[in-house]
Amino acid sequence: MLNLIDELENLLQHSIRVPASGKLLVDEAVVRQIVGEMREAVPDEVRMGQRIASERERVLADARAQARRMLEEAQAQLNTRLDDQAVVQAARQRAREIHGEAEQRAAGLRADANSYVLAQLGALESRLQRLLREVQAGQRSLGSSTGDRREGAATARETASQTSSGQDRGGKMSESGGKS
């Protein structure tokens, strides 16, 4: 194409000038031939230019699409990591809450267990005291009904025991026989 433009320019430079008019006298056939060749060359070059332009647009569109995909992937990864971090933080918070609740429940259960044990021990103590009073009442009842006869026999036994086994410090008889 540039060759044809150069030929046309060369033709114009070597053409005859018409005096006082500023016009040139050119060979019409040569001009038509150059213009025809230009017309033939232009479509090839235009097609090549259009092809280059469309290729350029396709490459730019591909680059834009790839950049958009990369941004979307990066955003998705960021969101996933943020979600993961949020999940971890929520799990840690829930674990702290559960631990606190468990501590409170354990303290409550310990207090309830202690109260239960104290109540059971109190009830046992009351029963034992009642049994002790019943035993003592039974002993008193047995001691008063047999009267002096048993008391004399008990004194004789005590004396015999003391002489055979000896007395302990408090004046009480040892376990082998006698009062305690």
Residue frames as a rotation matrix with the C-alpha (Angstrom) as fourth column:
MET 1
0.572 0.820 0.000 0.00
0.820 -0.572 0.000 0.00
0.000 0.000 -1.000 0.00
LEU 2
0.454 -0.475 -0.754 2.81
0.130 -0.802 0.583 2.38
-0.881 -0.363 -0.303 0.86
ASN 3
-0.605 -0.678 0.418 4.41
0.482 0.105 0.870 1.58
-0.633 0.728 0.263 -2.53
LEU 4
-0.085 0.677 0.731 1.24
0.975 -0.095 0.201 2.64
0.206 0.730 -0.652 -4.31
ILE 5
0.816 0.327 -0.477 1.10
0.468 -0.858 0.213 5.87
-0.340 -0.396 -0.853 -2.35
ASP 6
-0.069 -0.925 -0.374 4.74
0.137 -0.380 0.915 6.51
-0.988 0.012 0.153 -3.28
GLU 7
-0.590 -0.106 0.800 3.91
0.778 0.192 0.599 5.90
-0.217 0.976 -0.031 -7.00
LEU 8
0.446 0.844 0.299 0.99
0.875 -0.482 0.053 8.31
0.189 0.237 -0.953 -6.80
GLU 9
0.684 -0.276 -0.675 3.14
0.208 -0.813 0.544 10.91
-0.699 -0.513 -0.498 -5.12
ASN 10
-0.436 -0.888 0.143 5.88
0.329 -0.010 0.944 10.41
-0.838 0.459 0.296 -7.75
LEU 11
-0.248 0.456 0.855 3.31
0.966 0.052 0.252 10.80
0.070 0.888 -0.454 -10.53
LEU 12
0.790 0.591 -0.161 2.10
0.609 -0.787 0.097 14.07
-0.070 -0.175 -0.982 -9.02
GLN 13
0.320 -0.757 -0.570 5.65
0.104 -0.570 0.815 15.41
-0.942 -0.320 -0.103 -8.73
HIS 14
-0.697 -0.668 0.261 6.44
0.287 0.074 0.955 14.67
-0.657 0.741 0.140 -12.37
SER 15
0.165 0.846 0.506 3.15
0.945 0.012 -0.328 15.94
-0.284 0.533 -0.797 -13.78
ILE 16
-0.631 -0.309 0.712 2.90
0.607 -0.768 0.204 19.12
0.484 0.560 0.672 -15.82
ARG 17
-0.461 0.425 -0.779 1.63
0.580 -0.520 -0.627 22.24
-0.672 -0.741 -0.007 -14.09
VAL 18
0.182 0.593 0.784 -1.06
0.909 -0.406 0.096 24.35
0.376 0.695 -0.613 -15.70
PRO 19
-0.797 -0.589 0.134 0.17
0.500 -0.768 -0.401 27.95
0.339 -0.252 0.906 -15.42
ALA 20
-0.812 0.342 0.474 -1.80
-0.445 -0.887 -0.121 30.37
0.379 -0.309 0.872 -13.22
SER 21
0.218 0.963 -0.158 -4.27
-0.545 0.254 0.799 27.76
0.810 -0.088 0.580 -12.08
GLY 22
-0.284 -0.405 0.869 -2.31
-0.951 0.235 -0.202 25.71
-0.122 -0.884 -0.452 -9.53
LYS 23
0.719 0.576 0.388 -3.51
-0.488 0.817 -0.308 22.55
-0.495 0.032 0.868 -11.24
LEU 24
-0.458 -0.864 0.212 -1.58
-0.509 0.450 0.734 19.60
-0.729 0.228 -0.645 -12.58
LEU 25
0.384 0.451 -0.805 -1.96
-0.910 0.334 -0.247 17.69
0.158 0.828 0.539 -15.78
VAL 26
-0.367 -0.478 0.798 -1.77
-0.644 0.750 0.153 13.95
-0.671 -0.458 -0.583 -14.99
ASP 27
-0.727 0.110 -0.678 -2.10
-0.492 0.605 0.626 10.79
0.479 0.789 -0.386 -17.04
GLU 28
0.079 0.889 0.451 -5.59
-0.994 0.038 0.099 9.58
0.071 -0.456 0.887 -16.20
ALA 29
0.617 0.166 -0.769 -4.87
-0.309 0.950 -0.044 5.96
0.723 0.265 0.638 -17.04
VAL 30
-0.419 -0.840 -0.345 -1.87
0.134 0.318 -0.939 5.84
0.898 -0.440 -0.021 -14.74
VAL 31
-0.685 0.233 0.690 -3.88
-0.704 -0.456 -0.545 7.44
0.187 -0.859 0.477 -11.90
ARG 32
0.401 0.915 -0.035 -6.75
-0.888 0.398 0.232 4.99
0.226 -0.062 0.972 -12.44
GLN 33
0.312 -0.373 -0.874 -4.34
-0.017 0.917 -0.398 2.08
0.950 0.139 0.280 -12.45
ILE 34
-0.770 -0.633 0.082 -2.77
-0.052 -0.067 -0.996 3.21
0.636 -0.771 0.018 -9.14
VAL 35
-0.377 0.716 0.588 -6.20
-0.926 -0.310 -0.216 3.84
0.028 -0.625 0.780 -7.59
GLY 36
0.565 0.593 -0.574 -7.33
-0.609 0.769 0.194 0.35
0.556 0.240 0.796 -8.69
GLU 37
-0.109 -0.702 -0.704 -4.26
0.211 0.676 -0.706 -1.22
0.971 -0.226 0.075 -7.18
MET 38
-0.833 -0.139 0.536 -4.90
-0.430 -0.446 -0.785 0.79
0.348 -0.884 0.311 -4.01
ARG 39
0.132 0.965 0.227 -8.44
-0.973 0.083 0.215 -0.51
0.189 -0.249 0.950 -3.92
GLU 40
0.544 0.012 -0.839 -7.20
-0.134 0.988 -0.073 -4.04
0.828 0.152 0.539 -4.22
ALA 41
-0.468 -0.830 -0.304 -4.55
0.252 0.205 -0.946 -3.49
0.847 -0.519 0.113 -1.56
VAL 42
-0.534 0.284 0.796 -6.81
-0.726 -0.637 -0.260 -1.65
0.434 -0.717 0.546 0.87
PRO 43
0.581 0.814 -0.029 -9.19
-0.650 0.485 0.585 -4.53
0.490 -0.321 0.811 1.53
ASP 44
0.344 -0.522 -0.781 -6.28
0.430 0.827 -0.363 -6.83
0.835 -0.211 0.508 2.41
GLU 45
-0.713 -0.683 0.158 -4.78
0.215 -0.428 -0.878 -4.25
0.667 -0.592 0.452 4.71
VAL 46
-0.250 0.720 0.647 -8.18
-0.840 -0.494 0.225 -3.28
0.481 -0.487 0.729 6.12
ARG 47
0.691 0.494 -0.528 -8.97
-0.230 0.843 0.487 -6.94
0.685 -0.216 0.696 6.74
MET 48
-0.078 -0.810 -0.581 -5.56
0.593 0.430 -0.680 -7.36
0.801 -0.398 0.447 8.36
GLY 49
-0.777 -0.173 0.605 -6.18
-0.260 -0.788 -0.558 -4.24
0.573 -0.591 0.568 10.47
GLN 50
0.199 0.933 0.301 -9.64
-0.834 0.000 0.552 -5.45
0.515 -0.361 0.778 11.42
ARG 51
0.573 -0.070 -0.817 -8.22
0.216 0.974 0.068 -8.86
0.791 -0.215 0.573 12.25
ILE 52
-0.536 -0.831 -0.149 -5.50
0.441 -0.125 -0.889 -7.24
0.720 -0.542 0.433 14.39
ALA 53
-0.580 0.387 0.717 -8.08
-0.649 -0.752 -0.120 -5.01
0.492 -0.534 0.687 16.08
SER 54
0.545 0.832 -0.105 -10.42
-0.606 0.478 0.636 -7.91
0.579 -0.283 0.765 16.77
GLU 55
0.248 -0.559 -0.792 -7.49
0.499 0.774 -0.390 -10.02
0.830 -0.298 0.471 18.01
ARG 56
-0.763 -0.517 0.388 -6.50
0.012 -0.612 -0.791 -7.13
0.646 -0.599 0.473 20.25
GLU 57
-0.138 0.815 0.563 -10.07
-0.881 -0.361 0.306 -6.90
0.453 -0.454 0.767 21.60
ARG 58
0.671 0.367 -0.645 -10.20
-0.144 0.917 0.372 -10.67
0.728 -0.157 0.668 22.13
VAL 59
-0.218 -0.842 -0.494 -6.87
0.558 0.308 -0.770 -10.64
0.801 -0.444 0.403 23.99
LEU 60
-0.770 -0.017 0.637 -8.05
-0.389 -0.779 -0.492 -7.68
0.505 -0.627 0.593 26.11
ALA 61
0.281 0.947 0.159 -11.37
-0.798 0.138 0.586 -9.41
0.533 -0.291 0.794 26.83
ASP 62
0.495 -0.183 -0.850 -9.55
0.290 0.956 -0.037 -12.61
0.819 -0.228 0.526 27.81
ALA 63
-0.611 -0.791 -0.043 -7.19
0.356 -0.226 -0.907 -10.64
0.707 -0.569 0.420 30.06
ARG 64
-0.481 0.519 0.707 -10.13
-0.743 -0.670 -0.014 -8.82
0.466 -0.532 0.707 31.67
ALA 65
0.589 0.745 -0.315 -12.00
-0.495 0.640 0.588 -12.11
0.639 -0.191 0.745 32.20
GLN 66
0.162 -0.622 -0.766 -8.91
0.535 0.708 -0.461 -13.76
0.829 -0.335 0.447 33.67
ALA 67
-0.806 -0.441 0.395 -8.31
-0.030 -0.636 -0.771 -10.77
0.591 -0.633 0.499 35.95
ARG 68
-0.063 0.876 0.477 -11.97
-0.871 -0.282 0.403 -10.86
0.487 -0.391 0.781 37.04
ARG 69
0.649 0.263 -0.714 -11.74
-0.033 0.947 0.319 -14.63
0.760 -0.183 0.623 37.74
MET 70
-0.320 -0.854 -0.410 -8.55
0.529 0.199 -0.825 -14.12
0.786 -0.481 0.388 39.72
LEU 71
-0.731 0.112 0.673 -10.19
-0.486 -0.778 -0.398 -11.35
0.479 -0.618 0.623 41.77
GLU 72
0.354 0.934 0.048 -13.28
-0.754 0.254 0.606 -13.50
0.554 -0.251 0.794 42.36
GLU 73
0.436 -0.276 -0.857 -11.13
0.342 0.931 -0.125 -16.46
0.832 -0.238 0.500 43.46
ALA 74
-0.684 -0.728 0.045 -9.08
0.282 -0.321 -0.904 -14.23
0.673 -0.606 0.425 45.77
GLN 75
-0.424 0.616 0.663 -12.28
-0.793 -0.606 0.057 -12.77
0.437 -0.502 0.746 47.23
ALA 76
0.601 0.659 -0.453 -13.74
-0.395 0.737 0.549 -16.26
0.695 -0.151 0.703 47.69
GLN 77
0.005 -0.689 -0.725 -10.57
0.573 0.596 -0.563 -17.43
0.820 -0.413 0.397 49.45
LEU 78
-0.829 -0.282 0.483 -10.63
-0.150 -0.719 -0.678 -14.34
0.539 -0.635 0.553 51.63
ASN 79
0.018 0.929 0.370 -14.29
-0.871 -0.168 0.462 -14.90
0.491 -0.331 0.806 52.48
THR 80
0.565 0.137 -0.813 -13.59
0.068 0.975 0.212 -18.56
0.822 -0.175 0.542 53.25
ARG 81
-0.437 -0.813 -0.384 -10.73
0.540 0.104 -0.835 -17.65
0.720 -0.572 0.393 55.53
LEU 82
-0.720 0.248 0.648 -12.80
-0.540 -0.787 -0.299 -14.96
0.436 -0.566 0.700 57.22
ASP 83
0.400 0.909 -0.115 -15.66
-0.676 0.377 0.633 -17.43
0.619 -0.176 0.766 57.62
ASP 84
0.280 -0.391 -0.877 -13.25
0.424 0.870 -0.252 -20.04
0.861 -0.301 0.410 58.99
GLN 85
-0.787 -0.607 0.112 -11.84
0.210 -0.433 -0.877 -17.49
0.580 -0.667 0.468 61.39
ALA 86
-0.350 0.754 0.556 -15.34
-0.831 -0.524 0.188 -16.44
0.433 -0.396 0.810 62.43
VAL 87
0.574 0.548 -0.609 -16.30
-0.265 0.828 0.495 -20.10
0.775 -0.123 0.620 62.92
VAL 88
-0.169 -0.730 -0.662 -13.18
0.582 0.468 -0.665 -20.71
0.795 -0.498 0.346 65.02
GLN 89
-0.867 -0.148 0.476 -13.85
-0.220 -0.743 -0.632 -17.62
0.447 -0.652 0.612 67.11
ALA 90
0.074 0.972 0.221 -17.49
-0.852 -0.053 0.520 -18.62
0.518 -0.227 0.825 67.56
ALA 91
0.481 0.047 -0.875 -16.43
0.142 0.981 0.131 -22.15
0.865 -0.187 0.466 68.53
ARG 92
-0.596 -0.759 -0.261 -13.94
0.442 -0.039 -0.896 -20.81
0.670 -0.650 0.359 71.06
GLN 93
-0.654 0.431 0.622 -16.58
-0.651 -0.740 -0.172 -18.50
0.386 -0.517 0.764 72.52
ARG 94
0.434 0.865 -0.252 -19.07
-0.624 0.490 0.608 -21.36
0.649 -0.107 0.753 72.74
ALA 95
0.108 -0.487 -0.867 -16.42
0.452 0.801 -0.393 -23.57
0.885 -0.349 0.307 74.38
ARG 96
-0.877 -0.416 0.241 -15.82
0.015 -0.524 -0.851 -20.85
0.481 -0.743 0.466 76.99
GLU 97
-0.217 0.886 0.411 -19.57
-0.893 -0.350 0.283 -20.61
0.395 -0.305 0.867 77.60
ILE 98
0.550 0.406 -0.730 -19.92
-0.194 0.912 0.361 -24.39
0.812 -0.057 0.580 77.93
HIS 99
-0.356 -0.766 -0.536 -16.93
0.484 0.339 -0.806 -24.52
0.799 -0.546 0.250 80.30
GLY 100
-0.832 0.079 0.549 -18.45
-0.422 -0.734 -0.533 -21.76
0.361 -0.675 0.644 82.44
GLU 101
0.207 0.978 0.024 -21.81
-0.843 0.165 0.513 -23.51
0.497 -0.126 0.858 82.50
ALA 102
0.363 -0.143 -0.921 -20.12
0.188 0.979 -0.078 -26.80
0.913 -0.144 0.382 83.43
GLU 103
-0.745 -0.665 -0.060 -18.23
0.235 -0.178 -0.956 -25.10
0.625 -0.726 0.289 86.26
GLN 104
-0.531 0.629 0.568 -21.47
-0.805 -0.583 -0.107 -23.60
0.264 -0.514 0.816 87.57
ARG 105
0.491 0.741 -0.458 -23.26
-0.566 0.672 0.478 -26.94
0.662 0.025 0.749 87.33
ALA 106
-0.036 -0.593 -0.804 -20.39
0.394 0.731 -0.557 -28.73
0.918 -0.337 0.207 89.07
ALA 107
-0.902 -0.272 0.335 -20.39
-0.153 -0.525 -0.837 -26.16
0.404 -0.806 0.432 91.88
GLY 108
-0.114 0.950 0.291 -24.17
-0.947 -0.193 0.257 -26.54
0.300 -0.247 0.921 92.18
LEU 109
0.513 0.274 -0.814 -23.91
-0.191 0.960 0.204 -30.33
0.837 0.051 0.545 92.23
ARG 110
-0.511 -0.746 -0.427 -21.17
0.353 0.270 -0.896 -30.20
0.784 -0.608 0.126 94.87
ALA 111
-0.787 0.270 0.555 -23.31
-0.578 -0.639 -0.508 -27.90
0.218 -0.720 0.659 97.01
ASP 112
0.286 0.947 -0.144 -26.36
-0.847 0.320 0.425 -30.15
0.448 0.000 0.894 96.53
ALA 113
0.238 -0.275 -0.932 -24.30
0.152 0.958 -0.244 -33.25
0.959 -0.084 0.270 97.37
ASN 114
-0.823 -0.567 0.012 -22.91
0.110 -0.181 -0.977 -31.60
0.557 -0.803 0.212 100.48
SER 115
-0.438 0.745 0.503 -26.41
-0.883 -0.461 -0.086 -30.57
0.168 -0.482 0.860 101.56
TYR 116
0.475 0.630 -0.614 -27.70
-0.539 0.760 0.363 -34.09
0.696 0.159 0.701 100.95
VAL 117
-0.153 -0.624 -0.766 -24.85
0.352 0.689 -0.633 -35.69
0.923 -0.367 0.114 102.91
LEU 118
-0.909 -0.165 0.383 -25.32
-0.250 -0.520 -0.817 -33.23
0.334 -0.838 0.431 105.79
ALA 119
-0.028 0.975 0.219 -29.06
-0.962 -0.085 0.258 -33.96
0.270 -0.204 0.941 105.84
GLN 120
0.483 0.176 -0.858 -28.45
-0.164 0.980 0.109 -37.72
0.860 0.087 0.502 105.83
LEU 121
-0.536 -0.746 -0.395 -25.84
0.335 0.242 -0.911 -37.43
0.775 -0.621 0.120 108.59
GLY 122
-0.725 0.353 0.591 -28.26
-0.649 -0.636 -0.417 -35.30
0.229 -0.686 0.691 110.63
ALA 123
0.371 0.906 -0.201 -31.00
-0.800 0.422 0.426 -37.87
0.471 0.002 0.882 110.17
LEU 124
0.187 -0.397 -0.899 -28.58
0.208 0.910 -0.359 -40.67
0.960 -0.120 0.253 111.12
GLU 125
-0.833 -0.520 0.187 -27.51
-0.025 -0.302 -0.953 -38.74
0.552 -0.799 0.239 114.20
SER 126
-0.284 0.820 0.497 -31.18
-0.937 -0.348 0.039 -38.30
0.205 -0.455 0.867 115.24
ARG 127
0.580 0.506 -0.638 -31.86
-0.430 0.856 0.288 -42.02
0.692 0.107 0.714 114.80
LEU 128
-0.197 -0.748 -0.634 -28.73
0.337 0.555 -0.760 -42.95
0.921 -0.364 0.142 116.73
GLN 129
-0.838 -0.062 0.542 -29.68
-0.423 -0.553 -0.717 -40.60
0.344 -0.831 0.438 119.57
ARG 130
0.182 0.971 0.156 -33.17
-0.940 0.125 0.318 -42.08
0.289 -0.205 0.935 119.66
LEU 131
0.501 -0.065 -0.863 -31.70
-0.016 0.996 -0.085 -45.60
0.865 0.056 0.498 119.69
LEU 132
-0.623 -0.777 -0.096 -29.29
0.150 0.002 -0.989 -44.60
0.768 -0.630 0.115 122.44
ARG 133
-0.541 0.495 0.680 -32.16
-0.819 -0.493 -0.294 -43.22
0.190 -0.716 0.672 124.52
GLU 134
0.552 0.766 -0.331 -34.10
-0.685 0.642 0.344 -46.43
0.476 0.036 0.879 123.94
VAL 135
0.096 -0.608 -0.788 -31.08
0.245 0.782 -0.573 -48.53
0.965 -0.138 0.224 124.95
GLN 136
-0.837 -0.449 0.311 -30.52
-0.137 -0.379 -0.915 -46.43
0.529 -0.809 0.256 128.07
ALA 137
-0.121 0.880 0.460 -34.21
-0.974 -0.195 0.118 -46.59
0.194 -0.434 0.880 128.94
GLY 138
0.602 0.300 -0.740 -34.10
-0.292 0.945 0.145 -50.36
0.743 0.129 0.657 128.48
GLN 139
-0.363 -0.813 -0.455 -31.04
0.292 0.364 -0.884 -50.59
0.885 -0.453 0.105 130.70
ARG 140
-0.773 0.125 0.622 -32.70
-0.569 -0.572 -0.591 -48.47
0.282 -0.810 0.513 133.38
SER 141
0.286 0.958 -0.009 -35.83
-0.895 0.271 0.356 -50.53
0.343 -0.093 0.935 133.13
LEU 142
0.456 -0.193 -0.869 -33.89
0.090 0.981 -0.171 -53.76
0.886 0.000 0.464 133.47
GLY 143
-0.634 -0.773 -0.013 -31.79
0.142 -0.100 -0.985 -52.35
0.760 -0.626 0.173 136.28
SER 144
-0.592 0.450 0.668 -34.78
-0.786 -0.506 -0.355 -51.24
0.178 -0.735 0.654 138.36
SER 145
0.473 0.836 -0.278 -36.82
-0.746 0.547 0.379 -54.42
0.469 0.028 0.883 137.90
THR 146
0.302 -0.408 -0.862 -34.14
0.294 0.900 -0.323 -56.83
0.907 -0.156 0.391 139.07
GLY 147
0.902 0.243 0.356 -33.34
-0.190 -0.518 0.834 -54.56
0.387 -0.820 -0.421 141.90
ASP 148
0.446 -0.726 0.524 -30.84
-0.883 -0.261 0.390 -55.14
-0.146 -0.637 -0.757 144.58
ARG 149
0.708 -0.146 0.691 -30.34
0.000 0.978 0.207 -58.80
-0.706 -0.146 0.693 143.89
ARG 150
0.753 -0.432 0.496 -28.51
0.615 0.196 -0.764 -58.15
0.233 0.880 0.413 140.67
GLU 151
0.664 -0.524 0.533 -26.64
-0.442 -0.850 -0.285 -55.25
0.603 -0.046 -0.797 142.05
GLY 152
0.563 -0.443 0.698 -25.17
-0.654 0.277 0.704 -57.45
-0.505 -0.853 -0.133 144.78
ALA 153
0.666 -0.305 0.681 -24.17
0.482 0.873 -0.080 -60.09
-0.569 0.381 0.728 142.25
ALA 154
0.767 -0.389 0.510 -22.62
0.324 -0.451 -0.832 -57.42
0.554 0.803 -0.219 140.01
THR 155
0.627 -0.560 0.542 -20.62
-0.751 -0.619 0.229 -56.06
0.207 -0.551 -0.808 142.92
ALA 156
0.556 -0.416 0.720 -19.34
-0.219 0.762 0.609 -59.51
-0.802 -0.496 0.332 143.75
ARG 157
0.722 -0.273 0.636 -18.34
0.678 0.466 -0.569 -60.06
-0.141 0.841 0.522 140.15
GLU 158
0.779 -0.435 0.451 -16.58
-0.158 -0.833 -0.530 -56.74
0.606 0.342 -0.718 140.03
THR 159
0.570 -0.579 0.584 -14.58
-0.770 -0.126 0.626 -57.56
-0.289 -0.806 -0.517 143.11
ALA 160
0.541 -0.353 0.763 -13.58
0.226 0.935 0.272 -60.92
-0.810 0.025 0.586 141.76
SER 161
0.773 -0.226 0.592 -12.61
0.598 -0.049 -0.800 -59.44
0.210 0.973 0.097 138.43
GLN 162
0.781 -0.489 0.388 -10.58
-0.475 -0.869 -0.139 -56.70
0.405 -0.076 -0.911 139.94
THR 163
0.470 -0.633 0.616 -8.54
-0.589 0.295 0.752 -59.07
-0.658 -0.716 -0.234 141.98
SER 164
0.412 -0.331 0.849 -7.87
0.491 0.866 0.099 -61.39
-0.768 0.376 0.519 139.03
SER 165
0.354 -0.260 0.898 -7.26
0.913 -0.110 -0.392 -58.88
0.201 0.959 0.199 136.22
GLY 166
-0.585 -0.595 -0.551 -6.61
0.726 -0.688 -0.027 -55.54
-0.363 -0.416 0.834 137.89
GLN 167
0.504 0.785 -0.361 -8.19
0.586 -0.618 -0.525 -52.16
-0.635 0.053 -0.771 137.55
ASP 168
0.055 -0.459 0.886 -7.51
0.865 -0.421 -0.272 -49.54
0.498 0.782 0.375 134.92
ARG 169
-0.817 -0.573 0.066 -6.55
0.471 -0.728 -0.499 -45.98
0.334 -0.377 0.864 135.85
GLY 170
-0.574 0.624 0.530 -10.01
-0.464 -0.781 0.417 -44.48
0.674 -0.006 0.738 136.00
GLY 171
-0.672 0.343 0.656 -11.23
-0.588 0.292 -0.755 -46.97
-0.450 -0.893 0.005 138.57
LYS 172
0.432 0.809 -0.398 -13.14
-0.894 0.329 -0.304 -48.76
-0.115 0.487 0.866 135.86
MET 173
0.310 -0.244 0.919 -12.82
-0.111 0.951 0.289 -52.42
-0.944 -0.192 0.268 135.31
SER 174
-0.716 -0.607 -0.345 -10.99
-0.450 0.023 0.893 -53.79
-0.534 0.795 -0.289 132.33
GLU 175
-0.232 0.661 -0.713 -12.87
-0.949 0.009 0.316 -55.20
0.216 0.750 0.625 129.36
SER 176
-0.751 -0.120 -0.649 -12.61
-0.137 0.990 -0.024 -58.77
0.645 0.071 -0.761 130.70
GLY 177
-0.159 0.776 -0.611 -15.25
0.834 0.437 0.337 -58.17
0.528 -0.456 -0.717 133.28
GLY 178
-0.383 0.076 -0.921 -17.01
0.765 -0.533 -0.362 -55.45
-0.518 -0.843 0.146 135.20
LYS 179
0.613 0.699 -0.370 -18.37
0.451 -0.693 -0.563 -51.98
-0.649 0.178 -0.739 134.54
SER 180
-0.330 -0.709 0.624 -17.25
0.944 -0.257 0.206 -49.78
0.014 0.657 0.754 131.84
